[in-house]
Every structure is written in C-alpha cells, then in structure tokens.
Amino acid sequence: MPPRKDTDASANVPSFYGAELRFKRESAGLTLEQLAEGSFRGVPFLSQIERGERRMPPDLARHVDEKLGTDGFFERRCEDARKAKQSGHAEYFADVAEMEPYAETIEEWAPMLVPGLLQTAAYARALTRAAMPRALDSEIEKKVSARMARARLFERERPPEYWVIADESLIRRRILAPEPMAEQLEHIAGVVRATRSVLQIVPETAAAHPFMMGMAKVMTFTDAPPVVYTESLHSGQLIDYPALVRDYRRSYDLLRAAALSPEASLARIDAAAEDFRNGTHRH
C-alpha cells in the first residue's frame, strides 16, 4: 500500500480545516465510516473534505463537533471555509462552482441568460463587462477564464446528467453581434448533442408557469443531499433545507411540462442561430 499523502494545510482554508478534521478524527480513534454515521453525508464526501477538496457544510460541522467533542470548533469555523473565494468566481458562487463537478445531476432554469456551463467566452465576456463596466481587462478575463473552466466537467468520464430549461426570449435577445450570437447558439446545441444532455425551451407564447421569477439550479449527489441555488443581481443563495428543496424540484417538474419537447427546442435553437447568421433575427 502506498504511503498516505497528507493534506497541505497551508494551501487554502478548506485544506486547513480538512487536515484538522482528520487529525481530530484519528485522535478520537474513529474511522470515516464511524464519523459519517448519523449524518446525511457519505464517506466519500467526508474524505473529500479531509483532503481539502470540498468545504464543510454547517450541518456536517455540527455533527462532527458532537461526534468528536470539539466544542463547536468546526461549526464556528466552517463559515471561514465557505468564504474562501474560488478564483475568478463571486464569493457567493464559490460553493456552487466547487459542487458542480461532483454532482450526479444538474438541472437549470434560465429565464434571461445562457447558463454559465453553456456560454462561449465572447458571451461570458459581454455579460461580465456589462456587470463590471469599470473593471480592468485583466479582472474581466480572470472571470471569463473561470467560467470557461467550469464547462470542463463535460469532459469527465462520467459527467453530471445535465438538463436545462430556457425561456425563448433568451435565444432571441441580442447580447452580441449577429455572428458571435449565432456561434453562441450553435455552441449550446453542440454541447447538448455531444453530451446527450436535455434542453427544453419555454415558448414566448406560454401562459403562466412555475419559476416565472428568477433562475434556479438543482444539483443532486450520490454522497450528499440535493441542493438548490438561486441568484439575483449581486447575491446568491444555496438552499439545502429538505422541504424547500422538494418544493423547488416539484416546480421544476411542472416547468418541464410547460416547455417544448427536446427535439422541438433544439430545432428552435438551430433556427435562431440561422436567423442571426442571415441577419433576419427578430427582437
């Protein structure tokens, strides 16, 4: 058996608390299985925390403090780990960016803008510049690079199952000049087809439907409970309260019923891309 590689506790905040967790657990004579018992988290999840790969959520921090008798240490400090910024992402989005590669499924509702996982660099750059008009070019490019890096999860051997529902106005709104806008729409269709993901469009003619206010992302995991992420202009909220997560998931299921079929939706994406290329897109 190869020697165990210790976590570099100086690398970042999650690594520091991960190393401390393993030290306290081993000092208490507990295995990962014993520490996980009674929590909502699996052994792989705890192992990733000990290696500094994931942040410790508050519910697990409380469980760990109780199991290890650490007098609230991890509950008090897990907020520090949560606030450790992931390079290029807004602080409130850092946990989501960290979770995406570990998700079993990702379901998104996009009422206004192309989801980050499907954006081209040109589209991401235009949105970032609009949100940060006074930022240096280097700041903009850092955020664009971080957003492009998120899409690498589709290159994994077993990427998350991805399902996105978008409002039709999203594919008609001219964020870019016609040519790069066509490239953005073709990119969406290409990713969806290549990854066997599912995309549905809610047509502009649709009547009232769930999720008429704001975007939402639902993520499920093999080793942890599902979560929902919602976002507004300068803030985001990660929701893990089970009853509320169930409500969001029911609303998402109802939204599917209001959307076009995947085949018809991709056809609309293709047609909109062609309209932009031909200069015949409608506002």
Order of alpha helices (4+ residues) and beta strands (2+ residues): alpha-alpha-alpha-alpha-alpha-alpha-beta-alpha-alpha-beta-alpha-alpha-beta-beta-beta-beta-alpha-alpha
